[in-house]
Amino acid sequence: MSAARGAPSLFALSLLACSASIRGGYVTRDTPQPKLKTVAAFVPGHCEDASHSDRAPRIQLVEVVETPSGRTLLFEHRQGYDLLVAENHFDDGPDWLFQVVVDGGDLVRQWRVPRSLGATGKLSVGREIEEIPRAHSFQAKLASERLSCSLVPQSSDLPRGSTNPIR
């Protein structure tokens, strides 16, 4: 297995095993959160690595939720793993951009989530080359994508693993 193909797996293991520090979010037990309002929910569509080879999605569900205080968070659910919660986000045109960085490897996990209902989003995993401070967050710039997956609205009639375009 090449280093580029193994990198997303190593990243996922380091992220969800809590052995590395996570900036912009945290991991917690994946238990029901009854007081949260789900704003949007997505399932993985087509996933590919840097060489454009198809990859099986490792995520089950991505949710954008709102807390009772009005705070917006992103939840990434993966079977057999703790819940990854992304707190760091900002507006990017018609989308929310959520990002977490795993320290020690400078790897970024980024979700581009549309605010409009029915539109697809995108998950990107890559190496960070620059970080720009923002008022209450940060923006990480990716050097290159090692993995990308389209995010299909959960209520969509597109099938899981759909080849709908990754934007």
VENJODA-V327043 format. One record per residue. N is the residue number from 1. D_FIRST is the distance of its C-alpha to the first C-alpha in Angstrom with 2 decimals. Layout:
# VENJODA-V327043
N & D_FIRST
N & D_FIRST
This chain:
# VENJODA-V327043
1 & 0.00
2 & 3.80
3 & 6.60
4 & 8.32
5 & 6.47
6 & 6.50
7 & 9.98
8 & 12.01
9 & 11.26
10 & 12.16
11 & 15.02
12 & 16.31
13 & 16.41
14 & 18.22
15 & 20.47
16 & 21.59
17 & 21.88
18 & 24.48
19 & 23.34
20 & 23.47
21 & 26.48
22 & 26.53
23 & 28.89
24 & 30.39
25 & 29.99
26 & 29.45
27 & 28.20
28 & 30.75
29 & 31.27
30 & 30.96
31 & 34.60
32 & 37.01
33 & 38.64
34 & 42.02
35 & 43.59
36 & 41.00
37 & 41.46
38 & 38.48
39 & 38.69
40 & 35.72
41 & 32.92
42 & 29.76
43 & 27.15
44 & 23.72
45 & 23.84
46 & 21.16
47 & 17.85
48 & 15.34
49 & 12.67
50 & 13.50
51 & 12.84
52 & 15.20
53 & 13.03
54 & 14.66
55 & 13.49
56 & 15.58
57 & 17.90
58 & 17.89
59 & 21.41
60 & 24.56
61 & 27.24
62 & 28.12
63 & 31.79
64 & 34.05
65 & 36.91
66 & 40.18
67 & 41.72
68 & 45.49
69 & 45.97
70 & 44.36
71 & 41.09
72 & 38.06
73 & 34.72
74 & 31.41
75 & 29.93
76 & 26.35
77 & 26.25
78 & 23.18
79 & 23.88
80 & 23.74
81 & 23.57
82 & 26.37
83 & 27.73
84 & 26.58
85 & 29.75
86 & 29.78
87 & 33.17
88 & 32.56
89 & 33.47
90 & 35.67
91 & 37.07
92 & 35.47
93 & 37.85
94 & 37.79
95 & 34.79
96 & 34.07
97 & 31.08
98 & 29.71
99 & 27.37
100 & 26.11
101 & 24.52
102 & 22.70
103 & 24.30
104 & 22.52
105 & 19.53
106 & 21.65
107 & 19.51
108 & 21.60
109 & 21.72
110 & 24.30
111 & 26.19
112 & 28.59
113 & 31.16
114 & 34.15
115 & 37.59
116 & 38.93
117 & 38.70
118 & 36.71
119 & 34.45
120 & 30.64
121 & 28.65
122 & 25.15
123 & 22.56
124 & 20.55
125 & 18.09
126 & 17.84
127 & 18.95
128 & 22.71
129 & 24.68
130 & 28.18
131 & 30.15
132 & 33.59
133 & 36.04
134 & 37.95
135 & 41.08
136 & 39.53
137 & 35.81
138 & 33.31
139 & 31.29
140 & 27.82
141 & 26.73
142 & 23.09
143 & 21.67
144 & 19.00
145 & 17.59
146 & 13.98
147 & 15.04
148 & 18.38
149 & 20.34
150 & 23.91
151 & 26.31
152 & 28.95
153 & 32.28
154 & 32.58
155 & 35.97
156 & 34.72
157 & 35.11
158 & 31.66
159 & 29.38
160 & 26.31
161 & 23.28
162 & 25.79
163 & 24.79
164 & 27.49
165 & 26.78
166 & 24.88
167 & 27.43
